Amino acid sequence: MSTYLRALAPWVGTFQLLLAIYKQNIASSWTPAIENYKETVIMSEVSKDSLEKILPQLKCHFTWNLFKEESVSHDLEARVCNQIEFLNAEFKATMYNLLAYIKHHRGQNEAALECLRQAEELIQREHADQAEIRSVVTWGNYAWVYYHMGRLSEAQVYVDKVKHVCEKFSNPYSTECPELDSEEGWTLLQCGAKRKERAKVCFEKALEKKPHDPEFSSGLAIAMHGLGDKVQKQDCAGILKDAVELNAHNQYIKVLLALKLQNINKEAKGEPLVVEALEKAPRQTDVLYNAAKFYQIKGDTDKAIELFQKALESMPNSGYICHQISRCYREKAKQIQDTGYSEVCRNREKFEELSKCAMDYSSKAMEKGLSALYVYSDLTELETECHQTAFNRELPNTERKQLHQGYHNLQEYQGTSEDTPVQHLKGLSLSTKSTEKEKMKYQPQDAAENQLPQNTPNSWYLQGLTHKLNGNLWQAAECFEKELGCLLRNSPSGISRFFLPTSELEEEGSERVGQGAESSTLGEPLDS
């Protein structure tokens, strides 16, 4: 054994040296990986903490308070996609950014990232001289989406991009510049009427630094037009004229100017602008929609329907367009109604056809997500008119009490003051006597053979109009109540109880169960 050890002795030092080298190599190869792992864990913790402080400072859709998550409508997404199709290339990046935000709220983060890539490419191509500053909003959106996906290192990359640009303007993560104000303004314009005042402020800020910029000028004009009576009509008309001069190829602004001229009794000056816009942009949805509104106000309902239906071809899921077509058909029916009872009788088939078209498009509007309260606002206004006019008539005591209750129900439905019915009754004498003549006067005037079958579509509505023409306003209001009850029966709010007695609701419900598969359930934007 000792001889064996003595033989190995010369090699011991070599073995020790080799072992030392091996250990050193192992350490040198693994230590950086271990250290990198430790640094990554620490970085993740630091990044998440720092990102949560930095992200709210970024100017982008996630910090602009555009809408609540649950209120993102499919109609908005359809409008944005439509704008992407028809807008000039230099404005499409704005819409892609908004679409990315909508996709994120729907839980479609990969689709959101694709929209942001499209926006980034468009900015690089269409705004090469301002690519950095115009990309700040897109990069901010990237950072937020990656943060929500848990991809913090990628979120940090885009935060650093924003910082690199903003540091040139003294603030590390946010800056004031007209391009960013304009981007926020255009985004707000797409998100409903309540945000148009904020949009107006954004464009005013941008114009302070670049007073004759065509993009900012058109944005301000559109925002002011959308504010309606909240701004002086003449001021708005002047700003729209300036915008048209600066944006000769923008057909949408021409139509808005035409609508404003019509609003200040200069319709003859406005119509050539509408004709020109339709010739140059025959498929642009916002042009078609607002041109239709021009003819609707003018009273040319046939032309309005034609243009609304063309707009609907581009946006088949728009409840707002369906609602406007319904209003046009109602107006055509009203034109017959206003000629007098004898004319209605002579044109009864046409009258019923128009009323049915109106109701059909109202149903489509609700199927596409529009609120029933919005869709049937015309019908509630008609019922209100009947109630209020009837209050000024002499009625037997029983009928007056029923009228009062019906009006109270309508006011409660519309969310107006509970005192309103009482105010209408103040000072009105309630006759406690009811003569036979009065009883006869307020009986339904239609003979049995003239009554529509109750399973006829919209029968209560049509009977209500007939009563109104006869001057039987209480009966008209009663019919409109029942029509509303039928239309709103399936509303989860249960508001149909205001208009139909429980017995009728139950009866109608049993009839619908019997119908089985044949039964159907009723289901800002373009500038409204």
C-alpha positions in Angstrom: 0.0 0.0 0.0 2.8 2.4 0.9 4.6 1.5 -2.3 1.3 2.4 -4.2 1.0 5.7 -2.5 4.7 6.6 -3.1 4.1 5.8 -6.8 1.1 8.3 -6.9 2.8 11.1 -5.0 4.2 12.8 -8.1 0.7 13.1 -9.5 -1.0 14.5 -6.5 0.0 18.1 -7.2 -1.2 17.7 -10.8 -4.6 16.4 -9.6 -5.0 19.3 -7.2 -4.2 21.7 -9.9 -6.7 20.2 -12.3 -9.4 20.1 -9.6 -8.8 23.8 -8.9 -9.0 24.6 -12.6 -12.2 22.6 -12.9 -13.8 24.3 -10.0 -12.9 27.7 -11.3 -14.4 26.9 -14.7 -17.6 25.7 -13.2 -17.8 28.7 -11.0 -17.1 31.1 -13.9 -19.7 29.5 -16.1 -22.6 29.2 -13.5 -22.0 32.3 -11.4 -23.1 34.8 -14.0 -26.3 32.8 -14.7 -27.1 32.6 -11.0 -26.4 36.3 -10.6 -28.4 37.2 -13.7 -31.4 35.2 -12.3 -31.1 37.0 -9.0 -30.9 40.3 -10.8 -34.0 39.4 -12.9 -36.0 38.6 -9.8 -34.9 41.9 -8.2 -35.5 43.8 -11.5 -39.0 42.3 -11.8 -39.9 43.5 -8.3 -38.4 46.9 -8.8 -39.9 47.3 -12.3 -43.4 46.5 -11.1 -43.2 48.9 -8.3 -41.6 51.7 -10.4 -44.0 51.0 -13.4 -47.0 51.4 -11.1 -45.7 54.9 -10.3 -44.7 55.8 -13.8 -47.5 54.5 -16.0 -50.2 57.0 -14.6 -47.9 59.8 -15.8 -47.9 58.8 -19.4 -50.2 60.6 -21.9 -52.2 57.9 -23.5 -55.6 56.2 -23.7 -55.2 54.5 -20.4 -54.8 57.8 -18.5 -57.4 59.9 -20.5 -60.5 58.6 -18.6 -62.3 57.8 -21.9 -65.0 55.4 -20.6 -65.7 52.7 -18.1 -64.7 49.2 -19.1 -68.3 48.0 -19.0 -69.5 50.8 -21.2 -67.4 50.1 -24.3 -70.1 49.5 -27.0 -69.9 47.4 -30.1 -71.2 50.4 -31.9 -68.1 52.3 -31.0 -65.8 49.6 -32.2 -67.8 49.4 -35.5 -67.4 53.2 -35.9 -63.7 53.1 -35.3 -63.2 50.3 -37.8 -65.3 52.2 -40.3 -63.1 55.3 -39.8 -60.0 53.2 -40.4 -61.4 52.1 -43.7 -62.4 55.6 -45.0 -60.0 58.1 -43.3 -56.9 59.3 -45.1 -53.7 57.4 -44.1 -52.3 60.2 -42.0 -55.2 60.0 -39.5 -55.5 56.2 -39.3 -52.9 55.8 -36.5 -55.2 57.7 -34.1 -58.0 55.2 -34.8 -55.7 52.2 -34.5 -54.6 53.5 -31.0 -58.2 53.8 -29.9 -59.0 50.3 -31.4 -56.1 48.9 -29.4 -57.6 50.3 -26.2 -61.0 48.9 -27.0 -59.5 45.5 -27.8 -57.6 45.6 -24.4 -60.9 46.2 -22.6 -62.4 43.2 -24.3 -59.5 41.1 -23.0 -57.9 40.8 -26.5 -54.4 42.0 -25.6 -52.7 40.2 -28.6 -55.1 42.0 -30.9 -54.4 45.2 -29.1 -50.7 44.8 -29.7 -51.3 44.2 -33.4 -53.3 47.4 -33.6 -50.4 49.3 -31.9 -48.0 47.8 -34.4 -50.2 49.2 -37.2 -50.3 52.6 -35.5 -46.5 52.6 -35.1 -45.9 51.8 -38.8 -48.4 54.4 -40.0 -46.7 57.1 -37.9 -43.3 56.2 -39.2 -44.6 56.3 -42.8 -47.0 59.3 -42.7 -45.3 61.5 -40.1 -41.6 60.7 -40.6 -40.5 64.2 -39.6 -42.5 64.0 -36.3 -42.3 60.3 -35.7 -40.9 60.5 -32.2 -43.3 62.9 -30.6 -46.3 61.4 -32.4 -45.3 57.9 -31.2 -45.4 58.9 -27.5 -49.1 58.0 -27.1 -48.6 54.6 -28.9 -45.6 53.8 -26.8 -47.6 54.7 -23.7 -50.3 52.3 -24.8 -47.7 49.6 -25.4 -46.4 50.0 -21.9 -49.8 49.7 -20.3 -50.8 46.6 -22.4 -47.6 44.8 -21.6 -47.9 45.7 -18.0 -51.4 44.2 -17.8 -50.1 41.1 -19.6 -47.4 40.7 -16.9 -44.6 41.3 -19.5 -42.8 43.9 -17.3 -39.5 44.0 -19.1 -41.2 44.8 -22.4 -43.4 47.4 -20.6 -40.2 49.0 -19.3 -38.7 49.2 -22.8 -41.6 51.4 -24.0 -41.5 53.5 -20.8 -37.8 54.2 -21.6 -38.8 55.2 -25.1 -41.3 57.7 -23.8 -38.7 59.0 -21.3 -36.1 59.4 -24.0 -38.5 61.8 -26.0 -40.0 63.6 -23.0 -36.6 64.4 -21.4 -35.9 66.7 -24.3 -38.9 68.8 -23.0 -37.6 68.7 -19.4 -40.3 66.3 -18.1 -39.2 62.6 -18.0 -42.5 60.9 -18.7 -45.0 63.6 -19.9 -44.8 66.7 -22.0 -47.0 69.5 -23.4 -47.1 69.7 -27.1 -49.9 70.5 -29.7 -49.6 67.1 -31.4 -50.4 65.2 -28.2 -53.2 67.6 -27.4 -54.6 67.0 -30.8 -54.3 63.2 -30.4 -56.3 63.3 -27.2 -58.9 65.6 -28.8 -59.5 63.3 -31.7 -59.8 60.3 -29.3 -62.3 62.1 -27.1 -64.5 63.0 -30.1 -65.0 59.3 -30.8 -66.0 58.6 -27.2 -69.4 60.2 -26.9 -71.1 63.6 -26.5 -70.1 64.1 -22.9 -66.4 64.3 -23.9 -66.8 66.9 -26.6 -66.2 69.8 -24.3 -62.9 68.3 -23.2 -62.0 67.7 -26.9 -62.7 71.3 -27.7 -60.3 72.4 -24.9 -57.6 70.1 -26.3 -57.9 71.5 -29.8 -57.9 75.1 -28.5 -54.7 74.4 -26.6 -53.1 72.9 -29.8 -54.2 76.0 -31.8 -52.6 78.4 -29.4 -49.2 77.1 -30.5 -50.1 76.4 -34.1 -53.0 78.8 -35.0 -53.4 77.8 -38.7 -52.9 74.0 -38.5 -55.5 72.3 -40.7 -55.7 69.2 -38.5 -56.3 71.2 -35.2 -58.7 73.6 -36.9 -60.9 70.7 -38.2 -60.8 69.1 -34.8 -62.0 72.2 -33.1 -64.8 72.7 -35.7 -66.1 69.2 -35.2 -66.0 69.5 -31.4 -67.9 72.8 -31.5 -70.5 71.4 -33.9 -71.0 68.5 -31.5 -71.7 70.8 -28.6 -74.8 72.1 -30.3 -76.6 74.9 -28.4 -73.8 75.1 -25.8 -71.9 77.4 -28.2 -73.0 80.4 -30.2 -74.3 79.3 -33.6 -72.6 82.1 -35.5 -69.2 81.4 -33.7 -69.5 77.7 -34.7 -70.4 78.6 -38.3 -67.4 80.8 -38.5 -65.0 78.2 -37.2 -66.5 75.6 -39.6 -65.9 78.0 -42.5 -62.3 78.5 -41.5 -61.9 74.7 -41.2 -63.3 74.1 -44.7 -60.9 76.7 -46.1 -57.9 75.0 -44.4 -59.2 71.5 -45.3 -60.6 71.7 -48.8 -60.6 67.9 -49.3 -62.4 67.1 -46.0 -66.0 66.4 -47.1 -67.2 65.6 -43.6 -66.6 69.2 -42.4 -68.4 70.5 -45.5 -71.5 68.6 -44.4 -71.2 69.8 -40.8 -71.0 73.4 -42.1 -74.1 72.8 -44.2 -76.0 71.5 -41.1 -74.9 74.6 -39.2 -76.0 76.9 -42.0 -79.3 75.1 -42.0 -79.6 75.7 -38.3 -79.2 79.5 -38.8 -81.8 79.6 -41.6 -79.3 79.5 -44.4 -80.3 76.1 -45.8 -80.0 77.2 -49.5 -76.3 78.0 -48.9 -75.8 74.7 -47.2 -77.3 72.3 -49.7 -74.7 72.8 -52.4 -72.0 71.8 -49.9 -73.9 68.6 -49.1 -74.3 67.8 -52.9 -70.6 68.4 -53.4 -69.6 66.2 -50.4 -71.8 63.3 -51.6 -70.3 63.6 -55.1 -66.7 63.5 -53.8 -67.2 61.0 -51.0 -70.2 58.8 -52.0 -69.2 55.9 -49.7 -67.9 57.7 -46.6 -70.2 56.8 -43.8 -70.0 59.9 -41.7 -70.7 62.0 -44.8 -73.7 59.9 -45.7 -75.1 59.9 -42.2 -74.9 63.7 -41.7 -76.1 64.4 -45.3 -79.1 62.2 -44.4 -79.7 64.3 -41.3 -79.6 67.5 -43.4 -82.4 66.1 -45.7 -84.3 64.8 -42.7 -84.4 68.3 -41.2 -85.3 69.7 -44.5 -88.3 67.4 -44.7 -87.1 65.3 -47.6 -87.6 62.0 -45.7 -87.3 59.9 -48.9 -83.8 61.2 -49.6 -82.9 60.9 -45.9 -84.0 57.3 -45.8 -82.0 56.5 -49.0 -78.8 58.0 -47.5 -79.3 56.4 -44.0 -79.7 53.0 -45.7 -76.4 53.5 -47.7 -74.7 54.4 -44.4 -76.2 51.3 -42.8 -74.6 49.2 -45.6 -71.2 50.3 -44.3 -72.2 49.9 -40.6 -74.8 47.1 -40.5 -74.6 46.9 -36.7 -75.4 50.5 -36.0 -78.4 50.9 -33.8 -78.2 54.7 -34.2 -78.7 54.5 -38.0 -81.6 52.1 -37.6 -83.2 54.6 -35.1 -82.9 57.5 -37.5 -84.5 55.4 -40.3 -87.3 54.6 -37.9 -87.8 58.3 -37.2 -88.0 59.1 -40.9 -90.8 56.5 -41.4 -92.6 57.9 -38.4 -92.4 61.4 -39.9 -93.8 60.1 -43.2 -96.7 58.5 -41.3 -97.2 61.8 -39.4 -97.4 63.7 -42.7 -100.3 61.5 -43.7 -101.8 61.9 -40.2 -101.6 65.7 -40.4 -103.7 65.8 -43.5 -106.8 64.9 -41.5 -108.8 61.8 -40.5 -110.5 61.4 -43.9 -107.1 61.3 -45.6 -105.8 58.7 -43.1 -108.8 56.6 -43.9 -108.2 56.8 -47.6 -104.5 56.0 -47.1 -104.9 53.6 -44.3 -102.9 50.8 -46.0 -100.0 53.2 -46.7 -100.2 54.7 -43.2 -100.0 51.2 -41.6 -97.1 50.2 -43.9 -95.1 53.2 -42.8 -95.9 52.7 -39.2 -94.8 49.1 -39.4 -91.5 50.1 -41.1 -90.9 52.5 -38.3 -91.5 49.9 -35.6 -89.4 47.3 -37.5 -86.4 49.6 -37.6 -86.9 50.5 -33.9 -86.8 46.8 -33.1 -83.6 46.5 -35.1 -82.1 49.4 -33.2 -82.8 47.6 -29.9 -81.5 44.3 -31.3 -78.2 46.1 -32.1 -77.9 47.4 -28.5 -79.7 50.8 -28.4 -81.6 51.5 -25.3 -85.4 51.0 -25.5 -85.8 54.3 -23.6 -83.9 56.1 -26.4 -85.5 54.2 -29.3 -89.1 54.9 -28.1 -88.5 58.5 -26.9 -90.8 59.7 -29.8 -93.6 57.5 -28.6 -93.3 58.7 -25.0 -93.3 62.3 -26.2 -96.5 61.6 -28.2 -98.1 60.1 -25.1 -96.9 63.1 -23.0 -98.5 65.4 -25.5 -101.8 63.5 -25.3 -101.8 63.6 -21.5 -100.9 67.3 -21.2 -103.5 68.4 -23.8 -106.2 66.2 -22.2 -105.6 67.9 -18.8 -107.0 71.0 -20.3 -110.2 69.3 -21.4 -113.3 68.8 -19.3 -113.4 65.1 -18.3 -115.6 63.1 -16.1 -114.1 62.5 -12.6 -113.4 58.8 -13.2 -111.6 59.4 -16.5 -109.6 62.4 -15.0 -108.3 60.2 -12.1 -107.3 57.5 -14.6 -105.6 60.1 -16.8 -103.7 61.4 -13.7 -102.5 57.9 -12.8 -101.4 57.3 -16.4 -99.5 60.5 -16.6 -97.9 59.8 -13.2 -96.7 56.4 -14.6 -95.3 58.0 -17.7 -93.4 60.6 -15.6 -92.0 57.9 -13.3 -90.9 55.9 -16.4 -89.2 58.9 -17.8 -87.5 59.7 -14.5 -89.0 63.2 -14.2 -90.3 65.1 -11.2 -93.0 63.3 -9.1 -94.6 66.7 -8.6 -95.2 67.3 -12.3 -98.7 65.6 -12.5 -99.8 67.5 -9.4 -98.6 70.8 -11.0 -100.6 70.1 -14.1 -103.7 69.4 -12.0 -103.4 72.5 -9.8 -106.1 75.1 -10.6 -108.1 72.6 -12.6 -111.7 72.0 -11.4 -112.6 68.3 -11.0 -116.1 67.8 -12.0 -117.8 65.3 -9.6 -120.8 64.9 -11.9 -120.7 62.8 -15.0 -123.6 63.3 -17.4 -124.8 60.7 -19.9 -123.7 63.1 -22.7 -120.2 63.2 -21.2 -120.0 59.5 -20.8 -121.0 59.0 -24.4 -118.5 61.7 -25.5 -115.5 59.9 -24.0 -116.4 56.4 -25.0 -114.1 54.9 -27.7 -115.3 56.3 -31.1 -114.3 53.3 -33.2 -117.0 50.8 -34.1 -116.2 47.2 -33.5 -115.6 46.5 -37.2 -113.0 49.3 -37.3 -111.0 47.9 -34.4 -107.7 46.3 -35.3 -107.2 42.7 -34.0 -105.0 42.8 -30.9 -102.5 40.4 -32.5 -101.9 42.9 -35.4 -98.3 44.2 -35.1 -98.3 47.6 -33.3 -102.1 47.6 -33.0 -102.1 49.7 -29.9 -99.9 52.3 -31.5 -102.2 52.5 -34.6 -105.3 52.7 -32.5 -103.7 55.4 -30.4 -103.1 57.5 -33.5 -106.7 57.0 -34.6 -108.0 58.2 -31.2 -105.6 61.2 -31.4 -107.0 62.1 -34.8 -110.5 61.9 -33.4 -109.6 64.2 -30.5 -110.0 61.4 -28.0 -106.7 62.2 -26.3 -107.3 60.2 -23.1 -108.0 57.0 -25.1 -105.0 57.8 -27.3 -102.7 58.1 -24.3 -104.1 54.8 -22.9 -103.3 53.0 -26.2 -99.8 54.4 -26.3 -99.3 53.2 -22.7 -100.2 49.7 -23.8 -98.0 49.8 -26.9 -95.1 50.8 -24.7 -95.9 48.0 -22.3 -95.8 45.5 -25.1 -92.6 46.9 -26.6 -90.8 47.0 -23.3 -92.2 43.8 -21.8 -88.8 42.0 -21.9 -86.8 44.8 -20.4 -84.9 43.5 -17.3 -85.8 46.7 -15.4 -89.5 45.7 -15.4 -90.6 49.1 -16.6 -93.5 47.5 -18.6 -95.4 47.3 -15.3 -96.0 51.1 -15.7 -98.0 50.6 -18.8 -99.8 47.2 -18.7 -101.9 45.9 -15.8 -100.6 42.7 -14.2 -103.5 40.7 -15.7 -102.5 41.8 -19.2 -98.9 41.1 -18.7 -99.7 37.6 -17.5 -102.1 37.0 -20.3 -99.6 38.3 -22.9 -96.9 36.2 -21.3 -99.0 33.0 -21.6 -99.7 33.8 -25.2 -96.0 34.2 -25.9 -95.2 30.9 -24.3 -97.8 29.3 -26.6 -96.2 30.8 -29.6 -93.0 28.8 -28.9 -90.3 29.2 -31.5 -92.2 31.9 -33.3 -91.8 34.4 -30.5 -89.1 37.0 -30.7 -87.1 38.8 -28.0 -86.4 42.5 -28.5 -82.9 43.1 -28.1 -72.3 59.1 -29.7 -71.1 57.6 -32.0 -71.7 58.8 -35.4 -72.5 62.4 -34.6 -76.0 62.3 -33.0 
